């Protein structure tokens, strides 16, 4: 009984063989394949920066180019950013499975719905399953074996049936699914931010006050254990809000937002508990073309510049934070079988 308690108290990082008490991070670039700029930024962040992994949006026009070009640099950790939404007004993409097979996933324009709520309202789990398979099959057809699966805009976490479908396709293709099943300190804090803001506006918030655990995380521990028992690695934590970071001072220069983000990434690494965490970034240069479809260009350029910064690299080395990849954590999980 005592041995079982000790085992269950271990972080997933420890279970995977990383040293006890160490912070292990995957700096993960989302949205590869979305645009030329997204591809350029992703390669730069991984090849020349601290980013260690990425995932590709297969329904987007630049996805195949990213996968072809990745073959020139074998070993890049590439997963699939499974897509069920098309959120930009002037730049849309549609299901790879085709509207006739997945009508519930398409809006009146024939593209994916713009929001997660609209997907939940219209699409069945069976339609989601068919579309996820189509996206994975396209990557395999191009000749790239994905290292993991994750979810664009978190749509697959928005409904229990979708979450089960996510696990189902992962098992079918034997590709790990990204899931935070540990203490989840970072993601809990980020999901509580809207409540903190509301309480502060009402003058009812004090530092350290007890806040409710977000609904989405109530079953996270149990689902994480299930994924682990099925032979996949599991995250101890997840951070996904760097896209919301910007200096309070406005207007601000590109240099100022980059420096702000470097400090925030250092703060995030300092805040995280020991264990395996994935930290999501979006890396693109803010070109004139990019600005035509997304207002997030300056934020994404700041993420890219932060990934390339000597200051962040030095902090990671100084704090002895271990950087890893999805490929490595899967190999470690397989060795435990």
C-alpha positions in Angstrom: 0.0 0.0 0.0 2.8 2.4 0.9 4.6 1.7 -2.4 1.4 2.4 -4.3 1.0 5.7 -2.5 4.6 6.7 -3.3 4.1 5.7 -7.0 0.8 7.7 -7.3 2.4 10.8 -5.8 5.1 10.9 -8.5 4.8 13.5 -11.3 4.4 12.2 -14.8 7.9 13.5 -15.4 9.3 11.3 -12.6 7.4 8.3 -14.0 9.0 8.9 -17.3 12.4 8.8 -15.7 13.3 12.5 -15.3 15.0 13.4 -12.0 12.7 14.1 -9.1 12.1 17.8 -8.5 13.1 18.9 -12.0 11.1 21.1 -14.2 10.8 19.6 -17.7 9.4 21.8 -20.5 8.2 21.4 -24.1 8.1 24.8 -25.7 5.6 24.1 -28.4 4.9 26.2 -31.5 1.2 26.0 -32.6 -0.2 26.9 -36.0 2.5 25.7 -38.3 1.0 25.4 -41.8 -1.4 28.3 -41.3 0.7 30.6 -43.5 4.1 31.2 -45.0 5.0 33.3 -42.0 3.8 30.6 -39.6 6.1 28.1 -41.3 9.1 30.4 -41.3 8.6 31.3 -37.6 8.2 27.7 -36.5 11.4 26.5 -38.2 13.3 29.5 -36.8 12.0 28.9 -33.2 12.9 25.3 -33.3 16.2 25.3 -35.2 17.6 28.5 -33.6 15.7 28.9 -30.4 14.5 27.2 -27.3 11.3 25.8 -28.9 11.4 22.0 -29.1 8.2 20.9 -30.7 5.4 22.1 -33.0 2.1 21.0 -34.5 0.6 21.6 -38.0 -2.9 22.7 -39.1 -3.5 20.2 -41.9 -6.5 21.9 -43.5 -4.5 25.1 -44.0 -2.9 25.9 -47.4 0.7 25.9 -46.2 0.6 22.7 -44.2 1.9 20.4 -47.0 4.7 22.8 -47.7 5.7 22.7 -44.0 5.7 18.9 -43.9 7.7 18.6 -47.1 10.3 21.2 -46.0 10.6 19.5 -42.6 12.1 16.4 -44.3 15.2 18.5 -45.1 15.8 18.7 -41.3 14.9 15.2 -40.1 14.1 14.8 -36.4 12.0 17.9 -35.9 9.3 17.1 -33.4 6.0 17.6 -35.5 2.5 16.8 -34.3 -0.9 17.7 -35.7 -2.9 20.7 -34.4 -6.2 19.0 -35.1 -8.6 21.7 -36.5 -12.3 22.0 -36.2 -12.7 25.8 -36.4 -11.8 28.6 -38.8 -11.7 31.7 -36.8 -10.4 34.5 -39.0 -12.8 36.6 -41.0 -10.8 37.1 -44.2 -8.9 33.8 -44.3 -10.9 30.6 -44.0 -10.3 26.8 -44.4 -12.6 23.9 -44.6 -12.8 20.2 -43.6 -10.5 17.8 -45.3 -13.2 15.1 -45.1 -15.5 17.1 -47.3 -18.8 18.8 -46.6 -20.9 15.8 -47.7 -19.3 13.6 -45.0 -19.2 16.2 -42.2 -22.0 18.8 -42.8 -22.2 19.6 -39.1 -18.6 20.9 -39.2 -19.3 23.5 -41.9 -20.8 27.0 -41.6 -23.0 28.7 -44.3 -19.8 29.6 -46.2 -18.7 25.9 -46.3 -15.7 26.6 -44.0 -15.4 25.3 -40.4 -17.4 27.2 -37.9 -15.6 30.3 -36.4 -16.1 29.4 -32.8 -15.9 26.4 -30.5 -19.4 27.0 -29.3 -20.8 26.7 -32.8 -18.9 23.4 -33.4 -20.4 22.0 -30.2 -23.8 23.1 -31.2 -23.7 21.6 -34.7 -21.2 18.8 -35.1 -21.6 15.1 -34.0 -18.8 13.1 -32.5 -18.9 10.8 -35.6 -18.3 13.9 -37.8 -15.4 14.9 -35.6 -14.0 11.4 -35.8 -14.1 11.4 -39.6 -12.5 14.8 -39.9 -9.7 13.9 -37.4 -8.9 10.8 -39.4 -8.8 12.8 -42.7 -6.3 15.2 -41.2 -4.1 12.4 -39.8 -4.3 10.5 -43.1 -3.2 13.6 -45.1 0.0 13.9 -43.0 0.7 10.2 -43.3 0.2 10.5 -47.1 2.8 13.2 -47.3 5.2 10.9 -45.5 5.4 12.4 -42.0 4.6 10.4 -38.9 3.2 12.8 -36.3 4.8 12.7 -32.8 1.6 13.7 -31.1 -1.9 15.2 -31.5 -3.3 18.3 -30.0 -6.4 20.6 -30.4 -6.7 23.9 -32.1 -8.6 26.3 -29.9 -9.1 23.5 -27.5 -12.3 22.3 -29.3 -11.7 18.7 -28.5 -11.8 19.5 -24.8 -15.2 21.3 -25.1 -17.5 18.2 -25.0 -17.0 14.8 -23.4 -17.9 13.0 -26.7 -15.2 15.0 -28.5 -12.6 14.1 -25.8 -13.4 10.4 -26.2 -13.1 10.8 -30.0 -9.7 12.5 -29.5 -8.5 9.5 -27.5 -10.1 7.0 -29.9 -8.2 8.3 -32.9 -5.0 8.5 -30.9 -5.3 4.9 -30.0 -6.3 3.9 -33.5 -3.2 5.5 -35.0 -1.0 4.9 -31.9 -0.2 8.6 -31.7 0.0 10.3 -28.2 -2.6 12.9 -27.5 -1.7 16.0 -25.6 -3.5 16.1 -22.3 -2.6 17.8 -19.0 -3.4 15.2 -16.2 -1.2 16.3 -13.4 -1.4 19.1 -10.7 -2.2 21.6 -13.5 -1.1 24.7 -11.6 -0.4 26.8 -14.7 -3.6 25.9 -16.6 -5.7 26.3 -13.5 -4.4 29.8 -12.9 -4.9 30.8 -16.5 -8.5 29.5 -16.5 -9.2 31.4 -13.3 -8.0 34.7 -14.7 -11.4 35.9 -15.9 -12.8 35.3 -12.5 -9.9 37.1 -10.8 -10.4 40.1 -13.1 -14.1 40.2 -12.3 -13.5 40.0 -8.5 -10.8 42.7 -8.7 -13.2 45.0 -10.5 -15.7 44.5 -7.7 -13.0 45.0 -5.1 -13.7 41.5 -3.8 -10.3 39.8 -4.6 -7.3 39.3 -2.3 -4.1 37.6 -3.2 -4.1 33.9 -2.4 -7.9 33.6 -1.9 -9.4 30.2 -2.6 -11.0 30.0 -6.1 -13.1 27.2 -7.6 -11.3 24.7 -9.9 -12.6 25.2 -13.4 -15.1 22.6 -14.6 -12.9 21.4 -17.4 -10.2 20.3 -15.0 -12.4 18.4 -12.5 -12.0 15.1 -14.4 -8.5 15.8 -15.7 -6.6 13.6 -13.2 -8.8 10.6 -13.9 -8.6 11.0 -17.6 -4.9 11.5 -17.4 -4.5 8.2 -15.5 -6.5 6.4 -18.2 -4.3 7.8 -21.0 -1.2 6.7 -19.1 -2.5 3.2 -18.5 -3.2 2.9 -22.2 0.5 3.5 -22.8 0.8 7.2 -23.7 2.7 9.9 -21.9 0.8 12.6 -20.0 1.6 16.2 -19.1 1.7 17.4 -15.6 0.7 20.9 -16.7 -0.1 23.1 -19.7 0.3 26.8 -20.4 -1.5 28.3 -23.3 -2.1 32.1 -22.8 1.1 33.8 -24.1 -1.0 35.1 -26.9 -2.9 37.3 -24.4 0.2 38.9 -22.9 0.9 42.5 -23.7 2.3 45.4 -21.8 -0.1 47.5 -19.8 1.5 50.6 -21.3 -0.1 51.5 -24.6 1.0 52.1 -27.3 4.1 49.9 -27.1 6.9 49.1 -29.5 7.8 45.7 -30.8 10.9 45.7 -28.7 8.8 46.4 -25.6 6.3 43.6 -26.2 9.1 41.1 -26.9 10.9 42.1 -23.6 7.6 41.8 -21.7 7.1 38.3 -23.0 10.6 37.2 -22.2 10.0 38.3 -18.6 6.6 36.5 -18.6 8.1 33.3 -19.9 10.7 33.4 -17.1 7.9 34.1 -14.6 5.9 31.1 -15.9 8.9 28.8 -15.6 9.5 30.1 -12.1 5.8 29.5 -11.2 5.4 26.0 -12.6 5.7 23.1 -10.3 8.3 20.3 -10.9 7.0 18.0 -13.6 6.4 17.9 -17.4 4.7 21.0 -18.8 3.9 22.1 -22.3 4.2 25.8 -23.0 2.4 26.9 -26.1 3.7 29.7 -28.3 2.8 31.1 -31.8 5.8 32.2 -33.9 5.4 34.3 -37.0 7.1 37.5 -38.3 4.5 40.3 -38.4 4.6 40.9 -42.2 2.2 43.1 -44.0 0.6 40.0 -45.5 0.0 38.4 -42.1 -1.7 41.6 -40.9 -4.3 41.1 -43.7 -5.9 38.2 -41.9 -4.8 38.4 -38.2 -4.3 41.2 -35.8 -2.0 38.9 -33.7 1.1 39.5 -35.8 3.0 41.6 -33.2 2.2 39.1 -30.5 3.4 36.2 -32.6 6.6 38.0 -33.6 7.3 38.7 -29.9 6.9 35.0 -29.2 9.3 34.2 -31.9 11.8 36.8 -30.7 11.4 35.4 -27.1 12.2 31.9 -28.3 15.3 33.2 -30.0 16.5 35.4 -27.1 19.8 34.8 -25.4 18.2 36.0 -22.1 15.6 33.2 -22.1 18.1 30.6 -23.2 20.4 31.7 -20.3 17.6 31.6 -17.8 16.7 28.1 -18.8 20.3 26.9 -18.5 20.8 28.8 -15.2 17.7 27.3 -13.6 18.6 23.8 -15.0 15.2 23.4 -16.7 15.2 20.3 -18.9 13.8 20.9 -22.4 12.3 17.9 -24.1 10.2 16.8 -27.1 7.1 14.6 -27.6 9.2 12.1 -29.4 11.4 11.7 -26.3 8.6 11.4 -23.8 6.9 8.7 -26.0 10.2 6.8 -26.2 10.5 7.0 -22.4 6.9 5.8 -21.9 7.5 2.8 -24.2 10.5 1.8 -22.3 8.3 1.4 -19.2 6.1 -1.3 -20.8 
